[in-house]
Amino acid sequence: MRETIKIRTEYIKLDSFLKLTGAVGSGGEAKVLIEEGRVLVNGETASQRGKKLRPGDTVALGDSLWEVAAE
């Protein structure tokens, strides 16, 4: 199931996005998941926790899938 997450800014960093969705409780948790290669951005393994996500991007973690949208 795809969930749309709206942002008010031009972009949001991946670790902040994961916290916003509630997928992780801290930036440290996000860092570990990203380092383990468990997070996909637009279908590709994410390697940078500071990767900038913009409206239209998708993020996947396990069975969860989010789409970034402008508010």
Biopython code that builds the backbone (N, CA, C, O; Angstrom):
import numpy as np
from Bio.PDB.StructureBuilder import StructureBuilder

atoms = [
    (1, "MET", "N", (0.838, -1.181, 0.000)),
    (1, "MET", "CA", (0.000, 0.000, 0.000)),
    (1, "MET", "C", (0.887, 1.249, 0.000)),
    (1, "MET", "O", (1.841, 1.340, 0.773)),
    (2, "ARG", "N", (0.576, 2.177, -0.842)),
    (2, "ARG", "CA", (1.348, 3.421, -0.947)),
    (2, "ARG", "C", (0.658, 4.508, -0.126)),
    (2, "ARG", "O", (-0.544, 4.741, -0.249)),
    (3, "GLU", "N", (1.453, 5.162, 0.711)),
    (3, "GLU", "CA", (0.944, 6.263, 1.517)),
    (3, "GLU", "C", (1.614, 7.553, 1.036)),
    (3, "GLU", "O", (2.819, 7.570, 0.788)),
    (4, "THR", "N", (0.849, 8.614, 0.906)),
    (4, "THR", "CA", (1.390, 9.902, 0.480)),
    (4, "THR", "C", (1.726, 10.735, 1.698)),
    (4, "THR", "O", (0.898, 10.909, 2.592)),
    (5, "ILE", "N", (2.945, 11.250, 1.730)),
    (5, "ILE", "CA", (3.405, 12.111, 2.810)),
    (5, "ILE", "C", (3.678, 13.488, 2.215)),
    (5, "ILE", "O", (4.501, 13.625, 1.310)),
    (6, "LYS", "N", (2.994, 14.495, 2.720)),
    (6, "LYS", "CA", (3.145, 15.849, 2.181)),
    (6, "LYS", "C", (4.192, 16.631, 2.970)),
    (6, "LYS", "O", (4.257, 16.562, 4.197)),
    (7, "ILE", "N", (5.011, 17.377, 2.223)),
    (7, "ILE", "CA", (6.018, 18.232, 2.850)),
    (7, "ILE", "C", (5.766, 19.679, 2.447)),
    (7, "ILE", "O", (5.212, 19.951, 1.381)),
    (8, "ARG", "N", (6.176, 20.599, 3.305)),
    (8, "ARG", "CA", (5.956, 22.025, 3.047)),
    (8, "ARG", "C", (7.172, 22.691, 2.428)),
    (8, "ARG", "O", (7.083, 23.806, 1.914)),
    (9, "THR", "N", (8.305, 22.008, 2.476)),
    (9, "THR", "CA", (9.553, 22.577, 1.986)),
    (9, "THR", "C", (9.885, 22.015, 0.607)),
    (9, "THR", "O", (9.200, 21.119, 0.112)),
    (10, "GLU", "N", (10.937, 22.544, -0.005)),
    (10, "GLU", "CA", (11.349, 22.089, -1.337)),
    (10, "GLU", "C", (11.793, 20.624, -1.300)),
    (10, "GLU", "O", (11.555, 19.871, -2.244)),
    (11, "TYR", "N", (12.434, 20.235, -0.208)),
    (11, "TYR", "CA", (12.908, 18.855, -0.057)),
    (11, "TYR", "C", (12.955, 18.493, 1.422)),
    (11, "TYR", "O", (12.838, 19.359, 2.289)),
    (12, "ILE", "N", (13.128, 17.205, 1.696)),
    (12, "ILE", "CA", (13.318, 16.706, 3.056)),
    (12, "ILE", "C", (14.410, 15.646, 2.983)),
    (12, "ILE", "O", (14.471, 14.874, 2.027)),
    (13, "LYS", "N", (15.262, 15.613, 3.987)),
    (13, "LYS", "CA", (16.339, 14.620, 3.997)),
    (13, "LYS", "C", (15.762, 13.261, 4.384)),
    (13, "LYS", "O", (14.801, 13.166, 5.148)),
    (14, "LEU", "N", (16.371, 12.221, 3.840)),
    (14, "LEU", "CA", (15.861, 10.860, 4.006)),
    (14, "LEU", "C", (15.693, 10.477, 5.466)),
    (14, "LEU", "O", (14.651, 9.934, 5.833)),
    (15, "ASP", "N", (16.688, 10.743, 6.315)),
    (15, "ASP", "CA", (16.555, 10.342, 7.717)),
    (15, "ASP", "C", (15.396, 11.076, 8.396)),
    (15, "ASP", "O", (14.678, 10.490, 9.206)),
    (16, "SER", "N", (15.216, 12.342, 8.070)),
    (16, "SER", "CA", (14.094, 13.116, 8.625)),
    (16, "SER", "C", (12.759, 12.590, 8.103)),
    (16, "SER", "O", (11.766, 12.566, 8.830)),
    (17, "PHE", "N", (12.745, 12.173, 6.849)),
    (17, "PHE", "CA", (11.530, 11.630, 6.256)),
    (17, "PHE", "C", (11.112, 10.349, 6.973)),
    (17, "PHE", "O", (9.934, 10.155, 7.271)),
    (18, "LEU", "N", (12.079, 9.479, 7.248)),
    (18, "LEU", "CA", (11.766, 8.230, 7.940)),
    (18, "LEU", "C", (11.215, 8.498, 9.335)),
    (18, "LEU", "O", (10.336, 7.777, 9.807)),
    (19, "LYS", "N", (11.730, 9.530, 9.996)),
    (19, "LYS", "CA", (11.188, 9.912, 11.310)),
    (19, "LYS", "C", (9.775, 10.465, 11.157)),
    (19, "LYS", "O", (8.897, 10.157, 11.963)),
    (20, "LEU", "N", (9.552, 11.278, 10.130)),
    (20, "LEU", "CA", (8.239, 11.875, 9.884)),
    (20, "LEU", "C", (7.167, 10.805, 9.673)),
    (20, "LEU", "O", (6.042, 10.946, 10.152)),
    (21, "THR", "N", (7.516, 9.748, 8.963)),
    (21, "THR", "CA", (6.549, 8.684, 8.692)),
    (21, "THR", "C", (6.284, 7.808, 9.910)),
    (21, "THR", "O", (5.295, 7.078, 9.954)),
    (22, "GLY", "N", (7.180, 7.886, 10.904)),
    (22, "GLY", "CA", (7.044, 7.025, 12.076)),
    (22, "GLY", "C", (7.716, 5.679, 11.892)),
    (22, "GLY", "O", (7.604, 4.807, 12.753)),
    (23, "ALA", "N", (8.420, 5.500, 10.770)),
    (23, "ALA", "CA", (9.102, 4.235, 10.504)),
    (23, "ALA", "C", (10.251, 4.010, 11.486)),
    (23, "ALA", "O", (10.585, 2.870, 11.810)),
    (24, "VAL", "N", (10.850, 5.098, 11.954)),
    (24, "VAL", "CA", (11.931, 5.023, 12.942)),
    (24, "VAL", "C", (11.667, 6.060, 14.026)),
    (24, "VAL", "O", (10.929, 7.024, 13.824)),
    (25, "GLY", "N", (12.287, 5.837, 15.176)),
    (25, "GLY", "CA", (12.108, 6.761, 16.286)),
    (25, "GLY", "C", (13.216, 7.786, 16.400)),
    (25, "GLY", "O", (13.079, 8.786, 17.105)),
    (26, "SER", "N", (14.332, 7.533, 15.694)),
    (26, "SER", "CA", (15.466, 8.452, 15.806)),
    (26, "SER", "C", (16.293, 8.437, 14.528)),
    (26, "SER", "O", (16.170, 7.543, 13.690)),
    (27, "GLY", "N", (17.136, 9.451, 14.406)),
    (27, "GLY", "CA", (18.051, 9.511, 13.270)),
    (27, "GLY", "C", (19.036, 8.355, 13.293)),
    (27, "GLY", "O", (19.467, 7.877, 12.243)),
    (28, "GLY", "N", (19.393, 7.903, 14.497)),
    (28, "GLY", "CA", (20.300, 6.770, 14.625)),
    (28, "GLY", "C", (19.708, 5.496, 14.047)),
    (28, "GLY", "O", (20.402, 4.727, 13.382)),
    (29, "GLU", "N", (18.426, 5.275, 14.301)),
    (29, "GLU", "CA", (17.741, 4.109, 13.730)),
    (29, "GLU", "C", (17.732, 4.202, 12.211)),
    (29, "GLU", "O", (17.982, 3.216, 11.518)),
    (30, "ALA", "N", (17.442, 5.396, 11.699)),
    (30, "ALA", "CA", (17.418, 5.608, 10.254)),
    (30, "ALA", "C", (18.785, 5.307, 9.660)),
    (30, "ALA", "O", (18.884, 4.656, 8.620)),
    (31, "LYS", "N", (19.842, 5.780, 10.319)),
    (31, "LYS", "CA", (21.207, 5.564, 9.842)),
    (31, "LYS", "C", (21.502, 4.072, 9.704)),
    (31, "LYS", "O", (22.070, 3.640, 8.701)),
    (32, "VAL", "N", (21.120, 3.290, 10.701)),
    (32, "VAL", "CA", (21.383, 1.845, 10.672)),
    (32, "VAL", "C", (20.635, 1.185, 9.513)),
    (32, "VAL", "O", (21.217, 0.387, 8.778)),
    (33, "LEU", "N", (19.359, 1.509, 9.346)),
    (33, "LEU", "CA", (18.569, 0.909, 8.270)),
    (33, "LEU", "C", (19.149, 1.254, 6.902)),
    (33, "LEU", "O", (19.196, 0.410, 6.007)),
    (34, "ILE", "N", (19.590, 2.506, 6.749)),
    (34, "ILE", "CA", (20.164, 2.942, 5.476)),
    (34, "ILE", "C", (21.493, 2.232, 5.237)),
    (34, "ILE", "O", (21.755, 1.754, 4.133)),
    (35, "GLU", "N", (22.333, 2.162, 6.271)),
    (35, "GLU", "CA", (23.632, 1.481, 6.132)),
    (35, "GLU", "C", (23.471, 0.000, 5.809)),
    (35, "GLU", "O", (24.299, -0.579, 5.107)),
    (36, "GLU", "N", (22.405, -0.612, 6.321)),
    (36, "GLU", "CA", (22.138, -2.031, 6.050)),
    (36, "GLU", "C", (21.538, -2.248, 4.660)),
    (36, "GLU", "O", (21.343, -3.390, 4.244)),
    (37, "GLY", "N", (21.248, -1.167, 3.943)),
    (37, "GLY", "CA", (20.696, -1.283, 2.593)),
    (37, "GLY", "C", (19.238, -1.659, 2.553)),
    (37, "GLY", "O", (18.763, -2.215, 1.562)),
    (38, "ARG", "N", (18.512, -1.359, 3.632)),
    (38, "ARG", "CA", (17.107, -1.762, 3.714)),
    (38, "ARG", "C", (16.130, -0.700, 3.209)),
    (38, "ARG", "O", (14.927, -0.948, 3.133)),
    (39, "VAL", "N", (16.650, 0.492, 2.861)),
    (39, "VAL", "CA", (15.788, 1.583, 2.411)),
    (39, "VAL", "C", (16.008, 1.819, 0.914)),
    (39, "VAL", "O", (17.142, 1.949, 0.453)),
    (40, "LEU", "N", (14.907, 1.871, 0.170)),
    (40, "LEU", "CA", (14.977, 2.136, -1.270)),
    (40, "LEU", "C", (14.375, 3.500, -1.561)),
    (40, "LEU", "O", (13.332, 3.861, -1.016)),
    (41, "VAL", "N", (15.042, 4.252, -2.423)),
    (41, "VAL", "CA", (14.511, 5.533, -2.901)),
    (41, "VAL", "C", (14.373, 5.409, -4.410)),
    (41, "VAL", "O", (15.353, 5.179, -5.118)),
    (42, "ASN", "N", (13.155, 5.562, -4.891)),
    (42, "ASN", "CA", (12.862, 5.422, -6.323)),
    (42, "ASN", "C", (13.358, 4.081, -6.863)),
    (42, "ASN", "O", (13.848, 3.996, -7.990)),
    (43, "GLY", "N", (13.223, 3.032, -6.042)),
    (43, "GLY", "CA", (13.569, 1.681, -6.466)),
    (43, "GLY", "C", (15.041, 1.314, -6.344)),
    (43, "GLY", "O", (15.418, 0.187, -6.665)),
    (44, "GLU", "N", (15.880, 2.238, -5.888)),
    (44, "GLU", "CA", (17.306, 1.974, -5.754)),
    (44, "GLU", "C", (17.721, 2.051, -4.287)),
    (44, "GLU", "O", (17.189, 2.865, -3.533)),
    (45, "THR", "N", (18.653, 1.221, -3.890)),
    (45, "THR", "CA", (19.129, 1.213, -2.511)),
    (45, "THR", "C", (19.717, 2.573, -2.157)),
    (45, "THR", "O", (20.582, 3.091, -2.864)),
    (46, "ALA", "N", (19.243, 3.142, -1.062)),
    (46, "ALA", "CA", (19.737, 4.443, -0.599)),
    (46, "ALA", "C", (21.008, 4.230, 0.212)),
    (46, "ALA", "O", (21.085, 3.303, 1.018)),
    (47, "SER", "N", (22.001, 5.083, 0.003)),
    (47, "SER", "CA", (23.251, 4.946, 0.746)),
    (47, "SER", "C", (23.578, 6.192, 1.575)),
    (47, "SER", "O", (24.520, 6.184, 2.367)),
    (48, "GLN", "N", (22.803, 7.255, 1.393)),
    (48, "GLN", "CA", (23.056, 8.508, 2.104)),
    (48, "GLN", "C", (21.849, 8.878, 2.954)),
    (48, "GLN", "O", (20.742, 9.024, 2.435)),
    (49, "ARG", "N", (22.058, 9.029, 4.258)),
    (49, "ARG", "CA", (20.920, 9.389, 5.105)),
    (49, "ARG", "C", (20.491, 10.839, 4.875)),
    (49, "ARG", "O", (19.366, 11.210, 5.210)),
    (50, "GLY", "N", (21.378, 11.658, 4.307)),
    (50, "GLY", "CA", (21.047, 13.045, 4.025)),
    (50, "GLY", "C", (20.518, 13.265, 2.619)),
    (50, "GLY", "O", (20.379, 14.405, 2.177)),
    (51, "LYS", "N", (20.220, 12.171, 1.908)),
    (51, "LYS", "CA", (19.712, 12.293, 0.533)),
    (51, "LYS", "C", (18.466, 13.176, 0.529)),
    (51, "LYS", "O", (17.571, 13.004, 1.356)),
    (52, "LYS", "N", (18.419, 14.111, -0.400)),
    (52, "LYS", "CA", (17.286, 15.022, -0.497)),
    (52, "LYS", "C", (16.148, 14.374, -1.272)),
    (52, "LYS", "O", (16.317, 13.944, -2.412)),
    (53, "LEU", "N", (15.001, 14.314, -0.637)),
    (53, "LEU", "CA", (13.796, 13.784, -1.278)),
    (53, "LEU", "C", (12.927, 14.955, -1.699)),
    (53, "LEU", "O", (12.740, 15.907, -0.941)),
    (54, "ARG", "N", (12.407, 14.879, -2.892)),
    (54, "ARG", "CA", (11.548, 15.937, -3.432)),
    (54, "ARG", "C", (10.200, 15.336, -3.835)),
    (54, "ARG", "O", (10.090, 14.122, -4.007)),
    (55, "PRO", "N", (9.181, 16.175, -3.985)),
    (55, "PRO", "CA", (7.869, 15.654, -4.411)),
    (55, "PRO", "C", (8.001, 14.768, -5.649)),
    (55, "PRO", "O", (8.687, 15.113, -6.611)),
    (56, "GLY", "N", (7.329, 13.619, -5.601)),
    (56, "GLY", "CA", (7.395, 12.650, -6.689)),
    (56, "GLY", "C", (8.295, 11.469, -6.371)),
    (56, "GLY", "O", (8.165, 10.408, -6.981)),
    (57, "ASP", "N", (9.212, 11.641, -5.417)),
    (57, "ASP", "CA", (10.093, 10.539, -5.020)),
    (57, "ASP", "C", (9.304, 9.514, -4.214)),
    (57, "ASP", "O", (8.312, 9.849, -3.566)),
    (58, "THR", "N", (9.752, 8.267, -4.262)),
    (58, "THR", "CA", (9.155, 7.212, -3.451)),
    (58, "THR", "C", (10.215, 6.612, -2.545)),
    (58, "THR", "O", (11.393, 6.546, -2.896)),
    (59, "VAL", "N", (9.771, 6.175, -1.366)),
    (59, "VAL", "CA", (10.655, 5.550, -0.379)),
    (59, "VAL", "C", (10.008, 4.248, 0.052)),
    (59, "VAL", "O", (8.818, 4.207, 0.362)),
    (60, "ALA", "N", (10.808, 3.174, 0.069)),
    (60, "ALA", "CA", (10.308, 1.870, 0.498)),
    (60, "ALA", "C", (11.168, 1.333, 1.626)),
    (60, "ALA", "O", (12.393, 1.454, 1.607)),
    (61, "LEU", "N", (10.506, 0.738, 2.611)),
    (61, "LEU", "CA", (11.177, 0.077, 3.731)),
    (61, "LEU", "C", (10.320, -1.111, 4.112)),
    (61, "LEU", "O", (9.204, -0.948, 4.607)),
    (62, "GLY", "N", (10.837, -2.301, 3.884)),
    (62, "GLY", "CA", (10.044, -3.497, 4.152)),
    (62, "GLY", "C", (8.783, -3.496, 3.306)),
    (62, "GLY", "O", (8.847, -3.355, 2.084)),
    (63, "ASP", "N", (7.633, -3.653, 3.956)),
    (63, "ASP", "CA", (6.349, -3.668, 3.250)),
    (63, "ASP", "C", (5.741, -2.279, 3.088)),
    (63, "ASP", "O", (4.666, -2.131, 2.505)),
    (64, "SER", "N", (6.428, -1.264, 3.605)),
    (64, "SER", "CA", (5.894, 0.102, 3.549)),
    (64, "SER", "C", (6.420, 0.845, 2.327)),
    (64, "SER", "O", (7.585, 0.714, 1.951)),
    (65, "LEU", "N", (5.530, 1.633, 1.715)),
    (65, "LEU", "CA", (5.902, 2.436, 0.552)),
    (65, "LEU", "C", (5.259, 3.813, 0.709)),
    (65, "LEU", "O", (4.052, 3.932, 0.921)),
    (66, "TRP", "N", (6.093, 4.851, 0.601)),
    (66, "TRP", "CA", (5.615, 6.224, 0.733)),
    (66, "TRP", "C", (5.953, 7.007, -0.514)),
    (66, "TRP", "O", (6.963, 6.753, -1.170)),
    (67, "GLU", "N", (5.099, 7.960, -0.834)),
    (67, "GLU", "CA", (5.391, 8.907, -1.911)),
    (67, "GLU", "C", (5.449, 10.296, -1.316)),
    (67, "GLU", "O", (4.579, 10.688, -0.538)),
    (68, "VAL", "N", (6.493, 11.048, -1.690)),
    (68, "VAL", "CA", (6.643, 12.416, -1.224)),
    (68, "VAL", "C", (5.801, 13.314, -2.118)),
    (68, "VAL", "O", (5.850, 13.205, -3.343)),
    (69, "ALA", "N", (5.027, 14.201, -1.500)),
    (69, "ALA", "CA", (4.175, 15.123, -2.249)),
    (69, "ALA", "C", (4.297, 16.517, -1.658)),
    (69, "ALA", "O", (4.595, 16.678, -0.475)),
    (70, "ALA", "N", (4.065, 17.517, -2.489)),
    (70, "ALA", "CA", (4.057, 18.914, -2.018)),
    (70, "ALA", "C", (2.726, 19.189, -1.327)),
    (70, "ALA", "O", (1.673, 18.699, -1.735)),
    (71, "GLU", "N", (2.811, 19.977, -0.284)),
    (71, "GLU", "CA", (1.585, 20.323, 0.437)),
    (71, "GLU", "C", (0.842, 21.421, -0.275)),
    (71, "GLU", "O", (-0.218, 21.847, 0.185)),
]
sb = StructureBuilder()
sb.init_structure("model")
sb.init_model(0)
sb.init_chain("A")
sb.init_seg("    ")
for serial, (resi, resn, name, xyz) in enumerate(atoms, 1):
    if name == "N":
        sb.init_residue(resn, " ", resi, " ")
    sb.init_atom(name, np.array(xyz, "f"), 0.0, 1.0, " ", f" {name:<3s}", serial, name[0])
structure = sb.get_structure()
